[in-house]
Each structure stands twice: as C-alpha cells, then as structure tokens.
Amino acid sequence: MLRNKRFRALSLLTTLGMSLASFTTFADTDIFNALDDPSTAKKSFDGNAQASYNAQSGNTRNSNLAASTTMTWFQQSNAYSLWGEAANNSSDDQRSSEKYQAGARARHNLSAQNFLFAQGSWLSDRYNGYRSRDTLVAGYGRQVLTGPIHTLRIEAGPGVRHDEYQGGGTATKALGYAAASYSYQLTDNTKFIQGLSLLANDDTTVNSETGLNVDINDHFALKVAYNVTWNQDPPDSAPKHTDTRTSVSLVYKMQ
C-alpha cells in the first residue's frame, strides 16, 4: 500500500513536470508552507503539489497556468525542505506575466523551542523587473507554539541578495532577514495560514501570504491564498511598489 502511494505521488510529479516542460525551469509555494518542526513530525516525509489551469477563447483569448510543490524530509532533530513555483499568464497570445521561484531550507533543533536554519532561494519575475534574484540567509529561530491547534515560529538572521534587473544592471547587497509563520487549525479539516517575511536593506522587500486550506479527503485539499509583495525601491521597468495575487488551487497531499 505504501509503495502504491509513493508511486501515485511520483506519477503526479512527473505529469506536473511534463506539463511545464515548455518553461526553462520548474519551481513552489514558499517557506510559509514548509512548517518544518522535526520535534512534532509524525512521519519522515511530508509534501504537497498543486496546480491550476484556466483558458478562454472566442472574442478574447486568455490563459493562465500555475503549479507549485513543497516537500520536507524529517530526522530526529533536523528537517530539510524544497519548494518551487511556476506561473504563466497570457492575453490574446501575448504573455502578460511570468514568475518562477525555487528554494531549499535546512533546520536543526537545538531544543524543543530553539533552532538554527539556513535557506537559499531563486526568483525570476521579469514582468516585475527582475530577471533573477538570488537570496541566501541563515540565523536563529524560536518555535513559539507547537500545536496541535496553533503553530507559530519566528526567525531572523543576516543574509545576502544578488539581483539581476530585466532592464539591465545587477546589484549585490547584504540584508537582514526576519520572518514569522503561523497556522491555526480552525476545524478538523480547515487550517488558516499566515506568513510574513522581511528582507531589509536600502531596498527592503516584504512578503505576505494569507491562506485557508480545507481538506477534502486524505489526499486532496482546496487552498485559497492571497499573496502580497512590497518593494521599497522597485526596478525602473516595473515601478509599482506593491504586487498582489489571489489564487484558488487543488492540492494533492503526498503520503
């Protein structure tokens, strides 16, 4: 039975990857969904994959495709996470937005409440001015709440970010990182998620995700999310400071 479950998960990931083969990379969600406390893990692996596609034809032609995955492996005191996301939108055969991101994270518990972490991420969001953005941070965190109803972790540390702008030019800067990730089990099958991260220097970036995850059965869930990204000093090719996105996705839970 376990072998069959693993086979189904592998088949889904393969299909998902093939559907995105036209992109230069496949990337997820983000760190807010990687609730990675090894002291409360009930199994050695936890992960999910989600995808959505919409198309309209006739007087206008519009399409959007989005897919993401988060995977975490647990040991006694350590957790290792991978995540990625790809999103593409077009209108009347003209691409209007395109975003890819991927990342990796490691966590080591010093005690039940205290931990060390390191994480790296890559982002390509050229319609918002970034050909690529590479970020590497490490530091200390505290698991304030461990569930089962409420979970909350906060963390902070130094880091570095390298930006390549769509309009030309690059920049490498040190930064201060801080983040909080909270979840609240509203009912047996409904969970509220709120994440917030800060990458602070003279070009500060703030990311927020507010979401609701509703379990349909043991393998599938419905997720509604609202994401906000704010840049203090956005690139000249994309001058707006705030970018928002609302999404509704079907989530497959890997077991």
C-alpha positions in Angstrom: 0.0 0.0 0.0 2.8 2.4 0.9 4.5 1.5 -2.4 1.3 2.4 -4.3 1.0 5.7 -2.5 4.6 6.6 -3.4 4.0 5.6 -7.0 1.0 7.8 -7.2 2.9 10.7 -5.8 5.8 10.1 -8.2 3.4 9.8 -11.2 1.7 13.1 -10.3 5.1 14.9 -10.0 6.2 13.5 -13.3 3.0 14.7 -15.0 3.3 18.1 -13.4 6.8 18.4 -14.6 6.0 17.4 -18.1 3.2 19.9 -18.3 5.7 22.6 -17.5 8.4 21.4 -19.9 8.0 24.4 -22.1 9.3 26.6 -19.2 13.0 27.0 -18.6 12.6 25.8 -15.0 10.1 24.4 -12.7 9.7 25.9 -9.5 6.7 26.5 -5.1 4.9 27.8 -2.9 7.2 29.3 -0.4 8.7 29.0 3.0 5.4 29.8 4.7 4.0 26.4 3.8 7.1 24.5 5.0 6.1 24.0 8.6 9.2 22.1 9.4 9.5 21.4 13.1 11.0 17.9 13.4 10.0 17.6 17.1 6.3 17.4 16.1 6.7 15.4 12.8 4.6 12.3 12.7 6.3 10.8 9.6 9.6 11.1 7.9 8.3 12.9 4.8 5.5 15.5 4.2 4.7 17.2 0.9 2.1 18.6 -1.4 1.7 19.5 -5.1 -0.9 21.9 -6.5 -1.8 23.1 -10.0 -4.4 25.2 -11.8 -5.1 26.0 -15.4 -7.7 28.3 -17.0 -8.3 29.1 -20.7 -10.8 31.2 -22.5 -11.3 31.5 -26.3 -13.7 33.4 -28.6 -13.7 37.2 -28.7 -10.7 37.2 -26.4 -8.1 34.5 -25.7 -6.8 34.3 -22.2 -5.0 31.5 -20.3 -3.2 31.1 -17.0 -1.2 28.2 -15.7 0.2 27.8 -12.2 1.8 24.9 -10.3 3.8 24.5 -7.1 5.2 22.0 -4.7 6.6 21.8 -1.2 8.5 18.8 0.2 10.0 18.3 3.7 12.1 15.4 5.0 12.4 14.9 8.8 15.1 13.4 11.0 15.2 13.4 14.8 16.5 16.9 15.1 16.7 18.1 11.5 14.4 19.0 8.7 15.2 19.6 5.0 12.7 21.4 2.7 12.4 22.0 -1.0 9.9 24.3 -2.7 9.1 25.7 -6.1 6.5 27.5 -8.1 5.8 28.4 -11.7 3.1 30.8 -13.0 2.3 32.0 -16.5 -0.4 34.2 -17.9 -1.2 35.4 -21.4 -3.9 37.5 -23.1 -4.6 37.5 -26.8 -1.5 35.4 -27.4 0.7 38.0 -25.6 2.3 36.9 -22.4 1.3 39.3 -19.5 3.1 37.8 -16.5 5.6 35.0 -15.8 7.1 34.1 -12.5 9.3 31.2 -11.3 10.9 30.5 -8.0 12.6 27.7 -6.2 14.3 27.3 -2.8 15.8 25.0 -0.2 16.0 25.1 3.6 17.6 23.2 6.4 16.6 23.4 10.1 18.4 22.0 13.2 16.6 21.9 16.5 18.8 22.9 19.4 15.9 22.3 21.8 12.2 21.9 21.7 11.8 25.7 21.2 15.1 26.9 19.7 16.6 26.1 16.3 19.1 27.2 13.7 18.3 27.5 10.0 19.8 28.2 6.6 17.9 28.8 3.4 18.5 29.8 -0.2 16.1 30.9 -2.9 16.0 31.9 -6.5 13.3 34.1 -8.2 12.7 35.1 -11.8 9.9 37.7 -12.2 10.8 39.7 -15.3 7.4 41.4 -15.7 8.0 42.9 -12.3 11.6 43.9 -13.2 13.7 41.0 -12.0 15.5 38.7 -14.5 16.7 36.9 -11.4 17.0 37.4 -7.6 19.2 35.0 -5.5 18.9 35.2 -1.7 20.9 33.3 1.0 20.1 33.7 4.7 20.9 31.9 7.9 20.2 32.5 11.6 18.3 31.6 14.7 14.6 30.8 15.3 12.2 30.0 18.0 9.2 27.7 17.9 6.8 29.7 20.0 3.7 27.5 19.5 3.8 23.8 18.5 0.2 22.9 18.1 -2.0 20.9 17.6 -4.3 24.0 17.3 -1.8 26.8 17.0 1.7 26.7 15.5 4.0 29.7 15.3 7.7 30.1 14.5 9.7 33.3 14.3 13.3 33.6 12.9 15.9 36.1 12.0 19.4 36.4 10.7 21.8 38.0 8.2 22.0 37.3 4.5 22.9 38.5 1.1 20.9 39.1 -2.1 22.0 39.3 -5.7 19.6 41.0 -8.2 19.8 41.0 -12.0 17.3 43.5 -13.4 15.2 43.0 -16.5 16.2 46.4 -17.8 19.9 45.8 -17.3 22.3 46.0 -14.4 23.0 44.0 -11.2 23.3 44.6 -7.5 24.6 42.5 -4.6 23.7 43.7 -1.1 23.8 42.4 2.5 20.5 42.3 4.3 18.7 41.5 7.5 16.1 38.8 7.4 13.1 38.2 9.7 10.1 36.0 9.3 7.1 34.6 11.1 4.8 31.7 10.1 1.6 31.0 11.9 -1.2 28.4 11.4 -4.5 27.9 13.2 -6.4 24.6 13.0 -10.0 26.1 12.7 -11.7 22.7 12.4 -10.7 19.1 11.9 -10.3 19.8 8.1 -9.8 23.6 7.9 -6.5 25.4 8.6 -5.7 29.1 8.4 -2.2 30.1 7.4 -0.4 33.5 7.8 3.2 34.1 6.8 5.3 37.3 6.8 8.9 37.8 5.8 11.2 40.9 5.6 14.4 41.3 3.6 15.7 44.6 4.9 18.3 46.9 3.5 18.1 50.1 1.4 15.8 48.1 -1.0 13.6 46.4 1.5 11.2 43.6 0.4 8.1 42.4 2.4 6.2 39.2 1.5 2.9 38.2 3.0 0.7 35.2 2.4 -2.8 34.7 3.9 -4.4 31.4 3.2 -7.1 28.9 4.0 -6.6 25.2 3.5 -9.6 22.9 3.5 -9.1 19.1 3.4 -11.4 17.3 1.0 -10.2 13.8 1.9 -6.9 12.1 2.8 -5.2 13.0 -0.5 -6.8 16.3 -1.7 -7.4 19.7 -0.3 -8.6 23.1 -1.5 -6.4 26.1 -0.9 -7.3 29.8 -1.2 -4.5 32.3 -0.8 -3.8 36.0 -1.0 -0.2 37.0 -1.6 1.3 40.5 -1.3 4.9 41.6 -2.2 6.1 45.1 -1.5 9.4 46.5 -2.8 10.7 49.7 -1.3 12.7 50.6 -4.4 11.3 48.6 -7.4 13.2 48.5 -10.7 12.6 51.2 -13.3 11.0 48.7 -15.7 8.3 47.9 -13.1 7.8 51.0 -10.9 4.8 49.9 -8.8 5.8 49.1 -5.2 3.1 46.5 -4.5 2.2 43.3 -6.3 -0.8 41.1 -5.2 -2.1 37.7 -6.3 -5.2 35.8 -5.3 -5.3 32.0 -6.1 -7.6 29.0 -5.6 -5.8 25.7 -6.0 -6.5 22.0 -5.7 -3.7 20.5 -3.5 -2.5 16.9 -3.6 -1.0 15.7 -0.3 1.9 13.3 -0.8 2.0 10.5 1.7 
